[in-house]
Amino acid sequence: MPYLIGGIVLSILIAIYVLSYKLNEKTKAPEGCAFPEGFDGCGGCKSAACASRVPGKPEEPRA
């Protein structure tokens, strides 16, 4: 019986993961998060949150 409950819980967790992954793929990026034209990134992954893909903002000098 414990194996059955564990299998059910594991199946539910996997289903939640797959569902959230699919819904996240369909979500549009917020305005202002687009990559500039001609920006290829590092090519190592397709993660939009990767620090090497997102160009840094220039810091303003402090007075």
Buried (B, 14 or more C-beta within 10 A) or exposed (E): EEEEEEEEEEEEEEEEEEEEEEEEEEEEEEEEEEEEEEEEBEEEEEEEEEEEBBEEEEEEEEE
